[in-house]
Amino acid sequence: MTRAHLTLHPAFRIGTVDRRLFGGFVEHLGRHIYDGIHEPGHPAAGPDGFRRDVIELVKELGVTTIRYPGGNFVSGYRWEDGVGPAGERPQRLDLAWHSTETNRVGLHEFQDWLDLVSSELMLAINLGTRGLPEAIELVEYANLPSGTAVADRRRANGREEPFGVTMWCLGNEMDGPWQLGHRDAGDYGKLASQVAKAMRLVDNRLQLVVCGSSGRNMPTFGSWERTVLEHTYDDVDFISCHAYYQEYDGDLASFLASGTDMDAFIDAVVATADHVRAVKRSEKRIQISFDEWNVWYFTRWNAQEGTHAVDDWPVAPRLLEDVYSVADAVTVGGLLISLLNHADRVTSASLAQLVNVIAPIMTEPGGPAWRQTTFYPFSLTSRAARGTALAVTLDAGTVTTSRYGDVPVVAAAATTDGDAIQLFLQNRDTTAATTVTVDLTGFPALTSASATGIWDDDPYAVNTMAAPDRVTPRTNDTATLTGNVLTVTLPPVSWTAVTVA
């Protein structure tokens, strides 16, 4: 058994935990929307076609904002196709995912669904195949009350009051050669600056996200952020980060330590943004929107690319439907720890995605919906992590990984709302338990401690339609409070949430 010691103090603060840190992402991709959230004729569907069993799971998950409609999809999307009478909407080819888009669900329907799940819309615009005029009209359609042809078209389409969208993404992954309309950093930065200025002329309340790198491994990483922000610094509020992780070749130790890569990613983008701030002598500080993150076994998808025939454009095919294990859930919990530990600069984040597509929720057409293992660390953290993120002083042993070298055996984050302390812990040791002691001397009048987590004798155990509750949160009875010292033993390959009240 290994050991780790943590120290917390109310004076050592990182920043306020923005509720948008627990956002999600819905893209027109695979069975995410059609046969996922929307399945007319399903026994659980309402008259609007949205599955109520899925709605209840999304509410339980606790997502606060949802980025829509993409993703790679948005770079070929005509938003006008998704409004107006549903029976008159055109079908289009989706070049991003080699599918047919029916446009049965568009902006109006998706906002209706958001109202049902109590989440806020984060809208992405197409800067791949479209540009300035279409962006202006979409803001006008969504946010202007009335009095123009575009705003009155929204009212005629059944939405009297504006959508009132505050947060907007200026395209998606424009650094990626796979993206429709891919541009270099200079060309994209100039376009994003022009579009941002024009959008604010329509509605000066907007918060705008400019595209950062779609991965820390991109050859343009760092220089992309610098160049884009040199063009857009005065026009935007956020720069995006995207990161996906998977286990390679049975290297579980490196996989569990994925949070160290996310930490390095965030720190590098913050440094680059602050460099541009210094050069511009600006008082403004750019925040990070980590609006795509998850475990995704993308090497499986890469092996399938290019296998479609020219006349094969299916509607809602089964794409990217990863089945997640305990190890995947523990890694997701570790990534949430990284986000909380950067709460001063990461003030928006989106788990990608929500239903069926690399998702915490799965469905079967005509059948049930169930929680994947990754559902639990997100839902527990979203409910518990409130108030202020605290800096954690960590003294721990290390584990050796092939990708990241020696890393602390425990990853930890903490928050407090004044009434309780929430501690989130990941044990990266693949074989041994770790006993953690926490010095809470700075917090008087603590009387109780309880712990819940995810672990299993089989780190590759999964939930399926046949066994939807094979993996669920477990009570960790080792959590004890003696005076102002908390002690808890973490099983190997585990993620644990501790409440001290």
KAQUI-V63093 format. One record per residue. N is the residue number from 1. SS is DSSP state (hx for helix, st for strand, lp for the rest). OMEGA is omega in radians with two decimals (NA if undefined). Layout:
N,SS,OMEGA
N,SS,OMEGA
This chain:
1,lp,3.08
2,st,-3.10
3,st,3.07
4,st,3.13
5,st,-3.13
6,st,3.03
7,st,3.08
8,lp,3.06
9,lp,-3.09
10,lp,-3.14
11,lp,-3.09
12,lp,-3.01
13,st,3.02
14,st,-3.14
15,st,3.11
16,st,3.09
17,lp,3.10
18,lp,-3.10
19,hx,3.10
20,hx,3.07
21,hx,-3.09
22,hx,3.11
23,st,3.08
24,st,-3.04
25,st,3.08
26,lp,3.13
27,lp,2.98
28,lp,-3.01
29,lp,3.07
30,lp,-3.12
31,lp,-3.12
32,lp,-3.12
33,lp,-3.11
34,st,-3.01
35,lp,3.06
36,lp,3.09
37,lp,-3.04
38,st,3.14
39,lp,3.11
40,lp,-3.14
41,lp,3.06
42,lp,-3.13
43,lp,-3.12
44,lp,-3.10
45,st,3.01
46,lp,3.13
47,lp,3.10
48,lp,3.13
49,lp,-3.12
50,st,-3.12
51,st,-3.13
52,hx,3.09
53,hx,3.09
54,hx,3.11
55,hx,-3.13
56,hx,3.10
57,hx,3.11
58,hx,3.09
59,hx,3.11
60,hx,3.12
61,hx,3.03
62,lp,3.11
63,lp,-3.03
64,lp,3.07
65,st,3.14
66,st,3.12
67,st,-3.00
68,st,0.05
69,lp,3.12
70,lp,0.23
71,lp,3.14
72,hx,-3.14
73,hx,-2.99
74,hx,-3.06
75,hx,3.02
76,hx,-2.97
77,lp,2.99
78,lp,-3.03
79,hx,-3.14
80,hx,3.13
81,hx,-3.05
82,hx,3.09
83,lp,-3.10
84,lp,-3.11
85,lp,-3.04
86,hx,-3.11
87,hx,-3.11
88,hx,-3.09
89,lp,-3.09
90,lp,2.93
91,lp,-3.10
92,st,2.98
93,st,3.01
94,st,-3.07
95,lp,-3.10
96,lp,-3.04
97,lp,3.09
98,lp,-3.10
99,st,3.00
100,st,3.10
101,st,-3.10
102,lp,-3.08
103,lp,3.08
104,lp,3.04
105,lp,3.10
106,lp,-3.02
107,hx,-3.10
108,hx,-3.11
109,hx,-3.12
110,hx,3.08
111,hx,3.07
112,hx,3.11
113,hx,3.10
114,hx,3.09
115,hx,-3.13
116,hx,-3.12
117,hx,3.09
118,lp,3.07
119,lp,-3.09
120,st,-3.12
121,st,2.98
122,st,-2.91
123,st,3.09
124,st,3.13
125,st,-3.11
126,lp,2.99
127,lp,3.07
128,lp,3.13
129,lp,3.13
130,lp,-3.04
131,lp,-2.95
132,hx,-3.07
133,hx,-3.10
134,hx,3.12
135,hx,3.12
136,hx,-3.10
137,hx,3.13
138,hx,3.07
139,hx,3.12
140,hx,3.13
141,hx,-3.02
142,hx,-2.89
143,hx,-3.12
144,lp,-3.08
145,lp,-3.09
146,lp,2.99
147,lp,3.05
148,lp,-3.13
149,hx,-3.09
150,hx,3.14
151,hx,-3.14
152,hx,3.04
153,hx,3.08
154,hx,-3.13
155,hx,3.11
156,hx,3.13
157,lp,2.96
158,lp,3.14
159,lp,-3.09
160,lp,-3.13
161,lp,3.13
162,lp,3.04
163,lp,3.10
164,lp,-3.12
165,lp,-3.11
166,lp,-2.99
167,st,-3.06
168,st,3.09
169,st,-3.10
170,st,-3.12
171,lp,-3.09
172,lp,3.00
173,lp,-3.08
174,lp,3.04
175,lp,-3.02
176,lp,3.10
177,lp,3.11
178,lp,-3.02
179,lp,3.01
180,lp,3.14
181,lp,3.12
182,lp,3.12
183,lp,3.00
184,lp,-3.00
185,hx,-3.13
186,hx,-3.13
187,hx,3.12
188,hx,-3.12
189,hx,3.11
190,hx,3.13
191,hx,-3.12
192,hx,3.11
193,hx,3.12
194,hx,-3.10
195,hx,-3.14
196,hx,3.14
197,hx,-3.11
198,hx,3.12
199,hx,-3.14
200,hx,3.06
201,hx,3.08
202,hx,-3.09
203,lp,-3.06
204,lp,3.11
205,lp,-2.98
206,lp,2.94
207,st,-2.94
208,st,-3.13
209,st,3.08
210,st,-3.09
211,lp,2.90
212,lp,-3.13
213,lp,3.11
214,lp,3.06
215,lp,-3.14
216,lp,-3.13
217,lp,3.12
218,lp,-3.11
219,lp,-3.13
220,lp,-3.09
221,lp,-3.13
222,lp,3.09
223,hx,3.09
224,hx,-3.12
225,hx,-3.10
226,hx,-3.08
227,hx,-3.13
228,hx,-3.12
229,hx,3.05
230,hx,3.11
231,hx,-2.91
232,hx,-2.95
233,lp,-3.09
234,lp,-2.99
235,lp,-3.01
236,lp,-3.12
237,lp,-3.08
238,st,2.87
239,st,-3.02
240,st,2.92
241,st,3.03
242,st,3.11
243,st,3.04
244,st,-3.09
245,st,3.07
246,lp,3.06
247,lp,3.14
248,lp,2.93
249,lp,3.09
250,lp,-3.12
251,lp,-3.06
252,hx,-3.10
253,hx,3.12
254,hx,-3.12
255,hx,-3.13
256,hx,-3.13
257,lp,-3.11
258,hx,3.13
259,hx,3.10
260,hx,3.08
261,hx,3.10
262,hx,3.10
263,hx,-3.12
264,hx,3.10
265,hx,-3.11
266,hx,-3.11
267,hx,-3.14
268,hx,-3.14
269,hx,3.07
270,hx,-3.14
271,hx,-3.14
272,hx,3.13
273,hx,-3.13
274,hx,3.02
275,hx,3.11
276,hx,3.09
277,hx,-3.13
278,hx,-3.14
279,hx,-3.12
280,hx,-3.10
281,lp,-3.05
282,lp,3.02
283,lp,-3.07
284,lp,3.10
285,lp,3.13
286,lp,3.08
287,st,3.14
288,st,2.96
289,st,3.13
290,st,-2.87
291,st,2.84
292,st,3.04
293,st,3.10
294,st,2.84
295,st,3.12
296,lp,3.11
297,lp,-2.98
298,hx,3.08
299,hx,3.07
300,hx,3.12
301,hx,-3.12
302,hx,-3.14
303,lp,-3.11
304,lp,-3.05
305,lp,3.06
306,lp,-3.10
307,lp,-3.09
308,lp,3.02
309,lp,-3.06
310,lp,-3.14
311,lp,-3.10
312,lp,-3.13
313,lp,-3.02
314,lp,3.01
315,st,3.07
316,lp,3.08
317,lp,3.09
318,lp,-3.12
319,lp,2.99
320,lp,-3.09
321,lp,3.13
322,lp,3.02
323,lp,-2.95
324,lp,-3.09
325,st,3.02
326,hx,3.13
327,hx,3.09
328,hx,3.14
329,hx,3.12
330,hx,3.09
331,hx,3.07
332,hx,3.07
333,hx,3.09
334,hx,3.10
335,hx,3.05
336,hx,3.07
337,hx,3.11
338,hx,3.13
339,hx,3.13
340,hx,-3.13
341,lp,3.04
342,lp,-3.04
343,lp,3.09
344,lp,-3.10
345,lp,3.06
346,st,-3.07
347,st,3.01
348,st,3.11
349,st,-3.10
350,st,3.00
351,st,-3.07
352,st,0.00
353,lp,-3.00
354,lp,-3.00
355,st,3.04
356,lp,-3.08
357,lp,-3.04
358,lp,-2.80
359,lp,3.02
360,lp,-3.12
361,st,3.11
362,st,3.08
363,st,3.00
364,lp,3.13
365,lp,-3.12
366,lp,-3.05
367,lp,-3.01
368,lp,2.93
369,st,-3.12
370,st,-3.11
371,st,2.95
372,lp,-3.13
373,lp,-3.07
374,hx,3.10
375,hx,-2.90
376,hx,3.11
377,hx,3.12
378,hx,-3.08
379,hx,3.14
380,hx,3.14
381,hx,-3.13
382,hx,-3.14
383,hx,-2.96
384,hx,-3.00
385,lp,-3.10
386,lp,3.09
387,lp,-3.02
388,st,3.01
389,st,-3.11
390,st,3.03
391,lp,-3.12
392,lp,3.00
393,st,-2.98
394,st,3.02
395,st,-3.02
396,st,3.00
397,lp,-3.09
398,st,2.93
399,st,-3.11
400,st,3.11
401,st,-3.14
402,lp,-3.09
403,lp,-2.96
404,lp,-3.12
405,st,3.11
406,st,-3.13
407,st,3.09
408,st,-3.11
409,lp,-3.14
410,st,2.92
411,st,-3.03
412,st,3.00
413,st,-3.11
414,st,3.05
415,st,3.03
416,st,3.05
417,lp,-3.13
418,lp,3.13
419,lp,-3.09
420,lp,3.02
421,st,3.06
422,st,-3.12
423,st,-3.11
424,st,-2.98
425,st,3.06
426,st,3.02
427,st,-3.08
428,lp,3.13
429,lp,-3.07
430,lp,-3.07
431,lp,-2.99
432,lp,3.00
433,lp,3.10
434,st,3.06
435,st,-3.10
436,st,2.96
437,st,-3.07
438,st,3.09
439,st,-3.11
440,lp,-3.06
441,lp,-3.10
442,lp,-3.11
443,lp,-3.13
444,lp,2.97
445,lp,3.03
446,lp,-3.04
447,lp,-3.04
448,lp,3.08
449,st,3.08
450,st,-3.05
451,st,3.09
452,st,-3.11
453,st,3.12
454,st,3.00
455,lp,-3.13
456,lp,3.06
457,lp,3.08
458,lp,-3.10
459,lp,3.13
460,lp,3.04
461,lp,-3.08
462,st,2.95
463,lp,-3.14
464,lp,3.09
465,lp,-3.14
466,lp,-3.13
467,lp,-3.01
468,lp,-3.10
469,lp,3.09
470,lp,3.13
471,lp,3.08
472,lp,3.11
473,lp,-3.11
474,st,3.07
475,st,3.06
476,lp,-3.04
477,lp,-3.11
478,lp,-3.09
479,lp,3.13
480,st,3.13
481,st,3.10
482,st,-3.01
483,lp,3.11
484,lp,3.11
485,st,3.06
486,st,3.04
487,st,3.09
488,st,3.09
489,st,-3.07
490,st,3.06
491,lp,3.06
492,lp,-3.12
493,lp,-3.09
494,st,2.99
495,st,-3.02
496,st,3.02
497,st,-3.11
498,st,3.04
499,st,3.06
500,st,-3.01
501,lp,NA
